[in-house]
Amino acid sequence: MTGVNRRKLLKGALGALAVASLTACGGAGGSNGRLRVAFPTSGAKESLDPHTSSLFVDQARAKALFDTLVGYADDMSVVPRLAESWEPDATGKRWLIRLRSARFHDNRPVTADDVLYSYRRIADPATASPARWQFAAVDFTASRARSAGELELVLRAPNFEFPSAWGAPATEIVPAGTTDFAAPVGSGPFRFASFQPGRPAVFARFDGYWEGAPNPAELEFIPINDESARVAALMSGQVHYAHDISANSASLLQHDDRTEVLAAPGGTMQAVALKVDRAPFHDPRLVRAIASGVDRRTLLDVALSGRGLVGNDLFGKGLKYYPQDLPQRERDLGLARSLLREAGAEGLEFELLTSAADPYFESAATLLGEQLGEIGLRATPRVRPSETYFSDIKTAGVAAHTRTAPLPLTTFMAQRMRGDAGSNNYTGYRSPEFDALFSQAMSTPDEAERARLLADAQRLARDNSGLLVWGFSDWNVAASGALSGIRAAPPNSLDWARFDRASLG
């Protein structure tokens, strides 16, 4: 370890111990059936409302308390959860969904009315759900419960990929009529015990869970924002699981027989979002100059310590519908400088927003600033608070680091690139041609033709959207050697942050 890393780890250890003093008397080894997991959080603004969740900790807590109609396998294909089966009509506009037998924590059965209420609430602009756009095309007047265990969802436009929407983050099913989430009732493996914003959340085993009672008697989410502090808390025995750790920490922990590193290869897109709806990046020549001036391989080797995949300015490398035949975009300093001259942007200065919200953002920002300096730009890293970073960059600044965990490609395209995606479209990209290609693909029943149309839409966005995807980082978490029953899994997949099958001892 370098001297800097030693100091950072010591600082983190002190922070972790301070947190531990608030959460427990004694270490995790004496937790008496309570599994303790450390996540970064958003502080006093936190809520257990699953339909407004945006951070990973929100999604992990929602997974513990609630359930969704479907989940995602590691490759983001759809697998059944509360929905036992489903089928579209010939038009792709009417979907029949059959529910499995499941109960909420208060012993009420999960019914079609609960699903309809949940999706109506998500689609309501007043809820401000990040999943709202998944259900924007649902005709809720025509949709109905055929019985307690069957429902019809009717769409205003065909969508043969609609089941992917049912497993997206913030699509959990809540009991019909729920408006208060201070002590929420769900159908997940754990039931609510206690929670205060910015403080630990404690959930208890739900013996009536449809997949069987979970192993841990209790699950406690410990808020530790600093990555090195999460690692220190794990190493000191204060927690059993540390979420979202850096490549450097992973290398350190691999040599410690008290812990285990679980790495999902290439699990997270690492990118810079250039806002093409405002100056200076409304000029496509400047966007192309930056794309040509970035050395993606060096960013991977340095910022990610070589742990990951080189990006090619598109989300979803390796997922279904990703265009595999794209040539890799390489650094071309001559082209970058020429484009800058054409745009009259030589010597341009701008802030590159970054944050400790991701362990790689700040080192990548420094290196990007150096690389862009070689083509005649001055990109100054500006660190923003991690607690509000991902909401801030929706409107603030002109360039910002961002990341996205794996999602079905069609979900990402709908939420982040389509013209009606609202503030979730971090770059402000608007293209009627892209929207038309995407809509045509969703209404195409033939999968091969749908794949061709989606590839064309992605190529168009790659050249014009302002999303510079420079890499895909491995997704690292770490666990105590005393913890079993969890595995390496990409974020948003069914097995990511799933603790009901975990065992201590």
C-alpha angles and dihedrals in degrees: 000000000000122000090253092054092048090053091046092050092048090051089049092049091055090049092049093050090050090054092046092054089060096046109041148003104236133006132296091266088072095045093122096218097329114126111210119203126183121218135162110250142191097245123218094003093065123125137178091223100123093202094063098044120128109155124076091247090055090052093046092051090046090052090054095048103032143025137220133222091250139007134207128252116219090274090051094251114145122261127183122262120151088353109075094188142347141185138183128224119243093275097053089233102098120056126189113205126189118201127216122231108275137146137214121237091264089056096253113138119249106248141181089258090060091053093048092048092049094050093045089052092049091050093049109102089217090067091057091210118177086221094056094106092056088071102032091110096050115114098215092182091062095037115092149168108256090189138335089282102034133059139174121220113197121200128205089219132029117267120173090180094055097118089068088069093062094067099044120120112278095026098108119143117245129183113278112268097023113151102147119070099175088109103010127200117215140155097244128118094269132048128214119273107158142339141163122181111265092013133088120292119218123199128182132218115275106214092192096061110140093232093048134279113303121249101237116073089214138012121207125191110208116200111227113155100181111083095214089050090055089052092048092049090053094047092048092051096247092122135022098215134034117198126214107007128178128250090251092054091046090055090049094049094047087071094051114087091202092070142044127213116217111198126185106200116242091351102154134045113233112201149148117234113214111195103233093182093072142038132317097016095046082088106085091204090065092048091051090047091057092045089053094044098054120095102212096181092055090048089054094047096046109028095035096031087236092297106130145024132298112252127229101199094271132098122236107038107189096012127119113284094018107138102244096187097067114124113238113260108236133194114271112178094181093054092044093053092045092053091049091054091049090051092046088234103126109140092014114164125208139156120252107208116220139160148185086251085102121034091227102045100085097046090045091050092054093049093045090053090055093047094049090047087065091062095045105269129119109215109178116198112232116192116219128191111279094218093067101018101113093048093044096055092056088078108006126091132347101264130031142164113248139171136198129197119223116294132162105283092237090054092052093047092050096045101038109025112027116101094244094050092106120198092349086075094085095187098046090236114175122180125157088195092056092046091051093050092048094048091048090051093051091052094049114100094193107087096207092053090045089054091052093052093047091050090053091050091050093050090052093050093045091062098041114020099084093234109134106194105191100169152345114239124211110252107239129191127163132215139190116260086240092063122086136166098062128096142190108282135160117254116271091025120120094254096045113107089355110149105166092092095044120115131199125216 
